[in-house]
């Protein structure tokens, strides 16, 4: 299964932005090692630490290509027929959904 993004700090984030914060090479930027519970160094297929916490003390979760991130409510789809999954850091478009697909 393909990871397309990660969820942390109440938002979605692209793989590149997640790697800059949670890589196997260390904890960059503002991140502190006190948030990790995985001292064994396990990483996923992208090199992001498994069992790591964000600043809000929530686990960082991968978002897979088949996971639902869209709003399927008929009224919402009518008002927003094209929905975008964008990175909360760099604002790059990760995926799109066109209502009625």
C-alpha positions as a printed NumPy array, in Angstrom:
array([[  0.   ,   0.   ,   0.   ],
       [  1.301,   3.437,  -0.964],
       [  1.73 ,   6.219,   1.601],
       [  0.665,   9.551,   0.053],
       [  0.879,  11.801,   3.129],
       [  1.039,  11.879,   6.92 ],
       [ -1.234,  13.353,   9.565],
       [  0.209,  15.275,  12.496],
       [ -0.477,  18.529,  14.319],
       [ -4.132,  18.363,  13.196],
       [ -3.288,  18.595,   9.489],
       [ -2.104,  16.625,   6.472],
       [  1.526,  16.879,   5.378],
       [  3.358,  15.738,   2.246],
       [  6.074,  13.119,   2.439],
       [  8.909,  15.631,   1.899],
       [  7.795,  17.918,   4.738],
       [  7.316,  14.922,   7.017],
       [ 10.78 ,  13.627,   6.15 ],
       [ 12.306,  16.975,   7.073],
       [ 10.903,  16.542,  10.566],
       [ 10.777,  12.798,  11.283],
       [ 13.604,  11.163,   9.294],
       [ 15.769,   8.252,  10.287],
       [ 18.745,  10.62 ,  10.106],
       [ 17.606,  12.548,  13.149],
       [ 14.983,  14.946,  14.362],
       [ 15.312,  18.206,  12.481],
       [ 13.735,  21.613,  12.838],
       [ 11.797,  22.18 ,  16.074],
       [ 11.342,  18.486,  16.845],
       [ 12.605,  17.059,  20.113],
       [ 13.534,  13.422,  20.739],
       [ 11.445,  13.452,  23.905],
       [  8.36 ,  12.93 ,  21.71 ],
       [  9.441,   9.553,  20.348],
       [  8.497,   6.282,  21.998],
       [ 10.339,   4.153,  19.48 ],
       [ 13.9  ,   3.994,  20.697],
       [ 14.602,   1.005,  18.447],
       [ 14.897,   3.21 ,  15.38 ],
       [ 12.179,   1.509,  13.335],
       [ 11.195,   3.463,  10.216],
       [  8.542,   3.033,   7.515],
       [  9.179,   2.684,   3.772],
       [  9.823,   6.44 ,   3.467],
       [ 12.274,   6.57 ,   6.35 ],
       [  9.825,   8.239,   8.746],
       [ 10.039,   7.016,  12.341],
       [  7.321,   4.599,  13.43 ],
       [  5.576,   5.287,  16.745],
       [  6.569,   8.944,  16.914],
       [  4.51 ,  11.72 ,  18.491],
       [  3.881,  15.261,  17.223],
       [  3.861,  18.433,  19.347],
       [  0.255,  17.772,  20.367],
       [  1.265,  14.354,  21.756],
       [ -0.595,  12.469,  19.033],
       [  0.948,   9.692,  16.977],
       [  2.083,  10.616,  13.469],
       [ -0.034,   8.496,  11.109],
       [  0.553,   7.638,   7.459],
       [ -2.255,   8.339,   4.993],
       [ -2.488,   5.627,   2.363],
       [ -3.709,   6.021,  -1.214],
       [ -6.965,   4.201,  -0.428],
       [ -7.732,   6.076,   2.819],
       [-10.656,   8.506,   2.815],
       [ -9.699,  12.158,   3.264],
       [-12.539,  13.65 ,   1.208],
       [-15.859,  15.081,   2.372],
       [-18.638,  12.984,   0.791],
       [-21.643,  14.915,   2.127],
       [-23.822,  15.781,  -0.912],
       [-24.123,  19.451,   0.021],
       [-20.361,  19.786,   0.509],
       [-19.625,  18.069,  -2.81 ],
       [-22.126,  20.357,  -4.564],
       [-20.431,  23.449,  -3.102],
       [-16.905,  22.06 ,  -3.617],
       [-16.979,  19.657,  -6.57 ],
       [-13.176,  19.474,  -6.67 ],
       [-11.529,  18.855,  -3.302],
       [ -7.81 ,  19.148,  -2.698],
       [ -5.567,  17.383,  -0.217],
       [ -2.834,  19.935,   0.425],
       [  0.226,  19.918,   2.666],
       [ -0.174,  21.99 ,   5.813],
       [  3.462,  23.1  ,   5.61 ],
       [  4.443,  23.774,   1.977],
       [  0.82 ,  23.884,   0.643],
       [  1.622,  21.55 ,  -2.273],
       [ -1.343,  19.641,  -3.707],
       [ -0.955,  16.   ,  -2.669],
       [ -4.16 ,  14.603,  -4.214],
       [ -7.48 ,  15.757,  -5.688],
       [-11.001,  14.38 ,  -5.63 ],
       [-13.77 ,  15.309,  -8.053],
       [-17.258,  14.778,  -6.635],
       [-19.245,  12.054,  -8.3  ],
       [-16.234,   9.9  ,  -9.133]])
